[in-house]
Each structure stands twice: as structure tokens, then as C-alpha cells.
Amino acid sequence: MVELPIDSPVSRTWRGRPFLRSFSIVELVMVVTILSILAAVAVPRFSSSLTRQRVAAAARRVAHDLSLARRSARAGSVTRVIAFDLSTDRYRVGGVGSLDRAAGAYEVWLADEPYEVEIVKVDFDGETRVTFDGWGVPASGGTVVVGTRGQQWKIVLDVDTGQTEVSELTVLLEIAEPG
């Protein structure tokens, strides 16, 4: 019979046959408990991160579409209008064809995938639309705020340059008082 070192995975025999060392049920339960605690901590952070990325992507999309309307107006020497609809969380770029359909207007539904966010606020000098003239100059500057579940991003359109700036807003969650 061959002697095996004590720290070998095959260190004991049973009825003359070697068998592998294994974990006890207590060790297995402890590992599962530790993994459960780690998962309970990680899942909310992952969910929050995913929400933040969706809102940021929606804000960048709005900023790019404002730039698209500006460039399109300039390239064609025509007026382009972006109209925002807060009740349906969508906006339409007038005079620009759809990117994913053969016919139809260029519309973006922010409430649908992949964004799943809402248009919180639109203000272009009191209007929910912005007009770019044939030179690509906006009729007014303004802001658009998109967000969901404590995450909000703001898109600012500069009236002088027509450039957009995207930034994250700090949102304080309201805590309901008991009673």
C-alpha cells in the first residue's frame, strides 16, 4: 500500500480504495451565505448603475439629435424644428426622415427600450420646441431634462453657438413623513 502525504487530496482510504477529501455541509452553507450577502450588496448597485447609464445615453441622444437638426438646417438652408412631447416621452425632428423605417418622420420614444426614461422638463423660452433657421441658428436656447428613479441629466442648448452641453443633475429623493 502506498502512503500518501497528509495534505494530498487523496489522503484516506475506505475499504482499500482512496477517496477525495470534500467539504462538510457546514462549510458549504457558510460559502453560500457569504455569496448571498455579496449578491445582496451588488444587485442594487448594478441596478443603479444600469439606470444611470440609460439616462446618460438618452441625454446624449437628445444632444446629438439637436446637433443633427442644426446641421441638417444648415446643410439644406431650411428650417428644422424639434418638438418634444412630455406626455408620451418622445420627440420628433421635423424635415428629417426616419433612420429605421423607409418612410416616416424621425421620432425618438425615450420611454421605450433601450432608454426607458422620461422627459422631465423642456424649456425653450417657454416652448416645448426649438427651431433652427437655415443658418443652423436656434431661435432660442433652452434646456431638456431626462430622467428616471432618482437619476436626471440636463441638456443645455446655447442660443449663441447652437452647441449642446450634457450634465448630470443631483436629485434628492423625497422621504415621505409617516402619518
N, C-alpha and C positions, 0 to 999 in steps of 0.2 A: 504494500500500500504506500502511495506517495504522500508525503507530508507537504501540506501547503502552508504558506505563511499566514499568520493570523489576519493580516489586512487584505488578503486576497478576496475577490468577490466570491470565489468558490472555496469556502473555508470549512464547511462542515459536510458531514455525510449523513445520509439517512438510509438505512438498510443497505449500506455498502455503496450507495450512489451519491455523488456530490450534488449539492443543490445551491442555488444562488441565494445570497442574502437579500432580504426585501425590507420594505418599510412596514412599520407597525401601523395599525389603524389610527392610533393617536397622532403619529407624525403626519399621516395623510390628512386627517381632519385639520391639523394646525396649518398645513400648507394651503388647503382650500380656504380656510378662514382668512389667512393673510391675503390671498389673491382676491377674495371677495371685498375686503376692506380697500385694497388698492383700486379695484374696479369702481367701487362706490365713490371714491375721490376723483377718479379720472373721467368718468362719464359726464358729469356736469361741466367740467372744464372743456371737454371735447365739444359738447353741445354748444356751449357759449362761444367757443372758437369758430365753430361752423356757422353760427348765426352772424357773428361779426364779419366773416368772410363773405357771406351772402349780401349783407347790407353794403359792404365796401364795393363789391362787384357791381351792385345795382347803381351805386353813386357814380362809379367810373363809367358805367354805360350811359347814364344821363349826360355826364360831362362830354363824353365822346359824341353823343348824338347832337348836343348843342353845337359842338365844333363841326360836325357833319353838315348841319343846316347852314351854318355860317359859310363853310367852304362851298357848298352847293349854290348858295345865293350869289356868292362872288363869281364862281365859275360860269354860271349861266346869266349873270346880270339880271336876276329876277328876285322877287320877294319870296322868302321862305318863312313859314310860321310853324312853331312847335306849340301845340295846345295840350295842356295837362288836364286830366280828368281825375279829381281826387276821389270821387265816389266809386270808380272802378279801378283805381290804381293803374292807370295806363296813360300813355301819351302818344300823340301822332305827329309825325313830321310831314307837313304838307308839301306836295310837289315832288316828293321822293318816293320811288317805288319800293315795294316790299322786297326784303332780301331773301325770304324763304318761300314766297309764292309768286307765280308767274304774273298775276295781276293783283292789284290791290295797293292800298296805302301802306306806308311804313309805320307800323304800330308796335309798341312795346308794352306788354302786360307785365308789370312788375310783381303782381300778386301770384303769377304762375311760376312754375319751375323755369330756370334754376334759381331765381331770386327769392321768391316767396316773401316779399316785403311790401310795405305800403308807402304811398306818397303822403307824408305827414303834412307838408306845407309847401305852397307855391306862392311866391310874391314877386311879380314883375311890375312894380309901381301900381299895386292893387289889382293886377290882372293875373289870370292863370295861363297866359300865353305870352310868348315872346316872338317878335317879328324881326327878321333880318332883312335889310334892304339889299338892293342889287350890288352894293359895295361890300356886303357882309357885315355891316354895322348894325348892332342891335338897337331897336327903338328905345329900349330901357334895360337897365341892369336889374339884377334881382337874385333871388335865392330859391333853391328847391331843397327840401329836406326829405330824405327817405329813411325808413327805419322799421324796426320791429323788436319786441321783447327787450326793451332797455338799451338797444343799440340804435343810434341815429347818426347819419352822415349828412353833411351840408355841401351843396354845390353852389358856388357863387359865380355869377356871370358879370364880368366887368363891362360897364356900358362904354367906356372909352376905348378899350382894346379888343373887346369881344372874346377875351380869354376866359377860361374857366379855372376855378380852383376848388379842389375837393378836400374836405377836412372832416375828421371825426368829432362828433359832439359828445360832451359828457352829459349823461342823462341820469338824473337822480330818481330812483324809484320811490313812489309814494307808498308809505306804510299806513294801512288803514288802522284807525284807532278803534279799540274794542268799545262796544256799547251801542 
